[in-house]
Amino acid sequence: MQYLTLFLSFLLLISCEEMETVVEIELPPIEKELVIECYLEAGQPYRFLLTETKDYFEDLTACPFVRKAIIVISHGGVKDTLKEAPFFNDNCDVNDFIPYGFLPYLSADSTRFFNYGSTVLCPLSYTESFTVEVWDTINNRYATATTQFLPPSPILDFRTEFNNSGKAYALLNTADDPATEDYYRLVLHETSLTQKGEGTLPIPVGRKPNFDRVLDDGGIFNGNAVTTASNYRFESGDTLIGTIYHLEKSYHDYLESVRDAQSANNSPFGQPAAIQSNITGGTGIFTFLSYDRDTIYVP
């Protein structure tokens, strides 16, 4: 009986192998989109990152930078054409002599880099909008977007308090205007806003913040203090840098959708999340940075 059982199992395995069929699914080609990332900051030069989307199975080390584009930022009837950063090769190896293939433009605090820029300083205006137009001269693509400055939301309170174990937490908040619909980003850094990257020619990158919260004034925050706090982790002598950004709704929605997409990518059970964008003819964000920042030392 035992031999009969083994024989039947063997026959079953053979039959299963004969039924095995390899199915090849041909995915339709995906049209690549222009990706724009531009943050206007009053008194700072225009800086612009232009890339394009990539296929899911495409080589991740390949640079997605869009070359030889014409980028024009307009405000108050004045137009400024941005120049492409010096480009040398298509290598995205950070350990290359010139990582990412070009010598990038850097933001004022060196936390971001860009491949297009200008020496023109962005003016401060709360009444007239800013418009960007992008012409991809190689692939005949066009994208545009508009944004407008909002006044910064001043820091109302930035302090630390200790627990019985000698550790301190940090609290950061701002006052909300009950007459308007407002959106905020509250960020806390330790020690510095920047750190050196790796490679022969390191590119400074933003230090990972202790917290980075995107909030709106709905519910309990409407007309009250918009507040967030860290856990108990700081000690006497630590340096803390608090920043409160006043966001337009499109930037708030963009940040939330990017985080949702990142969470979905990290989970095999997550639902795909679409990026909320204010770009016509592409995706990404064209917005301003309006913020208040302060530094405190833990006593």
VENURGI-V522244 format. One record per residue. N is the residue number from 1. PSI is psi in radians with two decimals (NA if undefined). OMEGA is omega in whole degrees, 0 to 359 (999 if undefined). D_FIRST is the distance of its C-alpha to the first C-alpha in Angstrom with 2 decimals. Layout:
# VENURGI-V522244
N | PSI | OMEGA | D_FIRST
N | PSI | OMEGA | D_FIRST
This chain:
# VENURGI-V522244
1 | -0.69 | 180 | 0.00
2 | -0.72 | 179 | 3.81
3 | -0.66 | 179 | 5.47
4 | -0.72 | 179 | 5.05
5 | -0.77 | 179 | 6.28
6 | -0.68 | 180 | 8.78
7 | -0.76 | 179 | 9.88
8 | -0.65 | 178 | 10.65
9 | -0.66 | 179 | 12.43
10 | -0.75 | 178 | 14.33
11 | -0.66 | 179 | 15.46
12 | -0.71 | 178 | 16.61
13 | -0.71 | 180 | 18.62
14 | -0.74 | 180 | 20.23
15 | -0.61 | 178 | 21.23
16 | -0.69 | 179 | 22.76
17 | -0.62 | 180 | 24.75
18 | -0.46 | 181 | 26.06
19 | -0.15 | 182 | 27.25
20 | 2.24 | 182 | 29.15
21 | 2.30 | 177 | 32.88
22 | 2.10 | 181 | 35.79
23 | 2.13 | 177 | 38.50
24 | 2.11 | 180 | 41.98
25 | 2.09 | 180 | 44.36
26 | 1.96 | 181 | 47.96
27 | 2.43 | 179 | 50.12
28 | 2.60 | 179 | 53.66
29 | 2.50 | 181 | 56.47
30 | 2.19 | 179 | 58.08
31 | 2.16 | 183 | 61.84
32 | 2.46 | 180 | 63.11
33 | 2.63 | 170 | 65.57
34 | 2.43 | 178 | 68.50
35 | 2.12 | 183 | 67.99
36 | 2.37 | 172 | 71.17
37 | 1.91 | 183 | 71.74
38 | 2.21 | 181 | 75.40
39 | 1.94 | 179 | 77.00
40 | 2.39 | 178 | 80.74
41 | 2.13 | 184 | 82.64
42 | 2.30 | 179 | 86.39
43 | 0.00 | 179 | 88.38
44 | 2.67 | 179 | 85.51
45 | 2.69 | 175 | 85.01
46 | 2.31 | 177 | 82.73
47 | 2.45 | 191 | 79.24
48 | 2.24 | 176 | 76.51
49 | 2.08 | 181 | 72.88
50 | 2.05 | 178 | 71.77
51 | -2.94 | 175 | 68.22
52 | 2.76 | 180 | 65.74
53 | 2.77 | 181 | 62.23
54 | 2.64 | 174 | 59.28
55 | 2.67 | 184 | 56.03
56 | -0.65 | 183 | 52.98
57 | 0.20 | 181 | 51.46
58 | 2.72 | 180 | 54.85
59 | 2.06 | 184 | 55.76
60 | -0.31 | 181 | 56.71
61 | -0.12 | 180 | 59.10
62 | 2.35 | 182 | 61.22
63 | 2.22 | 179 | 64.51
64 | 0.30 | 182 | 64.90
65 | 2.45 | 177 | 68.70
66 | 2.10 | 185 | 70.81
67 | 2.73 | 170 | 73.64
68 | 0.60 | 178 | 77.18
69 | 2.75 | 173 | 77.24
70 | 2.09 | 183 | 80.46
71 | 2.15 | 183 | 80.44
72 | 2.20 | 174 | 83.42
73 | 2.23 | 184 | 83.97
74 | 2.45 | 176 | 86.79
75 | 2.22 | 177 | 88.73
76 | 0.59 | 180 | 92.13
77 | -0.04 | 180 | 92.84
78 | 2.29 | 180 | 92.18
79 | 2.41 | 178 | 89.41
80 | 2.21 | 179 | 87.90
81 | 2.17 | 182 | 85.72
82 | 2.65 | 179 | 83.16
83 | 2.58 | 178 | 82.60
84 | 2.46 | 177 | 79.33
85 | 2.64 | 179 | 78.69
86 | 2.16 | 185 | 79.03
87 | 2.39 | 187 | 75.80
88 | -0.61 | 182 | 74.78
89 | 3.07 | 181 | 71.16
90 | 0.39 | 183 | 67.85
91 | 2.22 | 179 | 66.12
92 | 0.26 | 179 | 64.63
93 | 2.09 | 182 | 63.88
94 | -0.28 | 179 | 65.63
95 | 0.02 | 176 | 66.17
96 | 2.80 | 179 | 68.14
97 | -0.67 | 174 | 71.89
98 | 1.53 | 184 | 72.43
99 | 2.60 | 180 | 69.35
100 | 0.10 | 172 | 68.46
101 | -0.12 | 182 | 70.77
102 | 2.81 | 173 | 73.99
103 | 1.85 | 192 | 76.47
104 | 2.78 | 166 | 75.92
105 | 2.46 | 180 | 78.35
106 | 2.64 | 175 | 77.69
107 | 2.96 | 185 | 78.36
108 | -0.65 | 180 | 81.08
109 | 0.18 | 175 | 78.71
110 | 0.47 | 179 | 76.53
111 | -0.17 | 180 | 73.38
112 | 2.71 | 175 | 72.78
113 | 2.74 | 186 | 73.48
114 | 2.74 | 181 | 74.48
115 | 0.05 | 172 | 75.02
116 | 2.57 | 181 | 78.13
117 | 3.10 | 181 | 81.21
118 | 2.75 | 175 | 84.95
119 | -0.14 | 179 | 87.87
120 | 2.35 | 179 | 89.12
121 | 2.37 | 182 | 88.81
122 | 2.20 | 179 | 87.27
123 | 2.82 | 176 | 89.98
124 | 2.11 | 180 | 89.57
125 | 2.22 | 177 | 89.95
126 | 0.01 | 185 | 88.79
127 | -0.50 | 182 | 90.38
128 | 2.44 | 183 | 89.33
129 | 2.84 | 174 | 85.80
130 | 2.42 | 179 | 84.33
131 | 2.43 | 174 | 82.64
132 | 2.48 | 174 | 80.56
133 | 2.36 | 183 | 80.00
134 | 2.18 | 174 | 77.59
135 | 2.04 | 173 | 77.70
136 | 1.76 | 187 | 74.89
137 | -0.34 | 182 | 76.94
138 | -0.73 | 185 | 74.04
139 | 0.16 | 175 | 71.62
140 | 0.92 | 177 | 74.23
141 | 2.65 | 182 | 73.00
142 | 2.42 | 177 | 75.19
143 | 2.66 | 179 | 74.66
144 | 2.79 | 179 | 77.03
145 | 2.81 | 181 | 77.18
146 | 2.52 | 176 | 79.81
147 | 2.92 | 179 | 80.20
148 | 2.43 | 183 | 82.97
149 | 2.54 | 167 | 83.77
150 | 2.60 | 177 | 83.56
151 | 2.61 | 179 | 85.60
152 | 2.72 | 176 | 83.75
153 | 1.90 | 187 | 82.70
154 | 2.58 | 174 | 84.34
155 | 2.16 | 180 | 82.43
156 | -0.68 | 183 | 83.40
157 | 2.32 | 177 | 81.83
158 | 1.86 | 187 | 80.10
159 | 2.97 | 177 | 79.68
160 | 2.69 | 175 | 77.44
161 | 2.46 | 183 | 76.82
162 | 2.65 | 170 | 75.32
163 | -3.04 | 183 | 72.93
164 | -0.24 | 180 | 73.07
165 | 0.07 | 178 | 70.90
166 | 0.24 | 176 | 73.49
167 | 2.57 | 182 | 71.60
168 | 2.60 | 170 | 73.26
169 | 2.79 | 180 | 72.11
170 | 2.38 | 179 | 74.03
171 | 2.39 | 182 | 75.12
172 | 2.25 | 178 | 76.36
173 | 2.93 | 178 | 77.78
174 | 2.80 | 180 | 80.19
175 | 2.42 | 180 | 82.14
176 | 2.48 | 177 | 81.01
177 | 2.01 | 183 | 83.47
178 | -0.26 | 183 | 82.73
179 | -0.17 | 182 | 84.65
180 | 2.79 | 175 | 82.29
181 | 2.06 | 189 | 78.59
182 | 2.71 | 181 | 77.68
183 | 2.52 | 189 | 74.78
184 | 2.75 | 170 | 74.47
185 | 2.10 | 181 | 72.60
186 | 2.16 | 186 | 73.00
187 | 2.44 | 177 | 72.09
188 | 2.20 | 176 | 72.44
189 | 2.67 | 174 | 72.52
190 | 2.39 | 171 | 72.90
191 | -0.97 | 187 | 75.47
192 | 2.79 | 176 | 75.80
193 | -0.23 | 186 | 75.00
194 | 2.79 | 171 | 73.99
195 | 2.79 | 182 | 72.13
196 | 2.41 | 173 | 71.80
197 | -3.07 | 180 | 68.81
198 | 2.83 | 177 | 67.24
199 | 2.92 | 180 | 68.21
200 | -0.71 | 177 | 71.19
201 | 1.43 | 188 | 73.16
202 | 2.49 | 176 | 71.76
203 | 2.16 | 180 | 72.11
204 | 2.44 | 178 | 72.79
205 | 2.78 | 181 | 70.25
206 | 2.34 | 175 | 70.39
207 | 2.44 | 181 | 69.26
208 | 2.15 | 183 | 66.44
209 | 2.76 | 175 | 68.21
210 | -0.70 | 168 | 67.55
211 | 2.71 | 180 | 67.31
212 | 1.65 | 187 | 67.82
213 | 2.30 | 174 | 67.98
214 | 2.14 | 187 | 68.79
215 | 2.73 | 170 | 70.31
216 | 3.00 | 185 | 72.24
217 | 0.36 | 175 | 74.86
218 | 2.80 | 177 | 72.95
219 | -2.27 | 188 | 72.39
220 | -0.37 | 183 | 73.80
221 | -0.31 | 187 | 75.30
222 | 1.98 | 181 | 77.64
223 | -0.03 | 180 | 81.17
224 | -3.07 | 178 | 79.95
225 | 2.29 | 174 | 79.09
226 | 2.00 | 194 | 76.05
227 | 2.54 | 168 | 74.41
228 | 2.80 | 183 | 71.52
229 | 2.71 | 178 | 70.91
230 | 3.11 | 170 | 68.86
231 | 3.07 | 178 | 66.83
232 | 1.77 | 183 | 68.43
233 | -0.10 | 186 | 68.24
234 | 2.70 | 180 | 71.80
235 | 2.87 | 179 | 74.08
236 | 2.29 | 180 | 77.83
237 | -0.20 | 178 | 79.17
238 | 2.61 | 177 | 76.56
239 | 2.24 | 182 | 77.89
240 | 2.39 | 180 | 76.61
241 | 2.02 | 180 | 77.38
242 | 2.39 | 180 | 77.02
243 | 2.32 | 175 | 77.24
244 | 2.07 | 178 | 77.42
245 | 2.39 | 172 | 77.15
246 | 2.01 | 189 | 78.52
247 | 2.62 | 165 | 76.23
248 | 2.79 | 187 | 76.66
249 | -0.67 | 182 | 73.90
250 | -0.64 | 179 | 72.49
251 | -0.70 | 176 | 72.01
252 | -0.84 | 181 | 70.43
253 | -0.63 | 178 | 67.93
254 | -0.84 | 181 | 67.25
255 | -0.76 | 180 | 66.47
256 | -0.72 | 182 | 64.17
257 | -0.60 | 177 | 62.26
258 | -0.74 | 179 | 61.89
259 | -0.65 | 176 | 60.35
260 | -0.72 | 179 | 58.01
261 | -0.70 | 178 | 56.93
262 | -0.71 | 178 | 56.35
263 | -0.70 | 179 | 54.23
264 | -0.68 | 180 | 52.15
265 | -0.51 | 182 | 51.61
266 | -0.04 | 182 | 50.37
267 | 2.24 | 178 | 47.79
268 | -0.27 | 181 | 44.70
269 | 0.02 | 183 | 45.16
270 | 2.54 | 176 | 48.93
271 | 2.42 | 178 | 50.66
272 | 2.43 | 181 | 52.92
273 | 2.27 | 179 | 56.53
274 | 2.47 | 178 | 59.52
275 | 2.20 | 176 | 62.50
276 | 2.16 | 189 | 65.63
277 | 2.67 | 173 | 68.49
278 | 0.31 | 181 | 72.21
279 | 2.23 | 172 | 72.24
280 | 2.12 | 182 | 73.00
281 | 0.19 | 180 | 71.48
282 | -2.76 | 178 | 69.06
283 | 2.95 | 182 | 67.51
284 | -2.61 | 184 | 68.46
285 | 2.39 | 172 | 71.51
286 | 1.89 | 188 | 75.27
287 | -3.00 | 181 | 76.87
288 | 2.85 | 172 | 79.29
289 | 1.86 | 178 | 79.07
290 | 1.97 | 189 | 81.31
291 | 2.84 | 171 | 80.83
292 | 2.42 | 185 | 82.42
293 | 2.51 | 179 | 81.41
294 | 2.70 | 179 | 82.38
295 | 2.32 | 176 | 81.63
296 | 2.77 | 177 | 81.63
297 | 2.26 | 181 | 81.19
298 | 2.11 | 185 | 79.27
299 | NA | 999 | 81.94
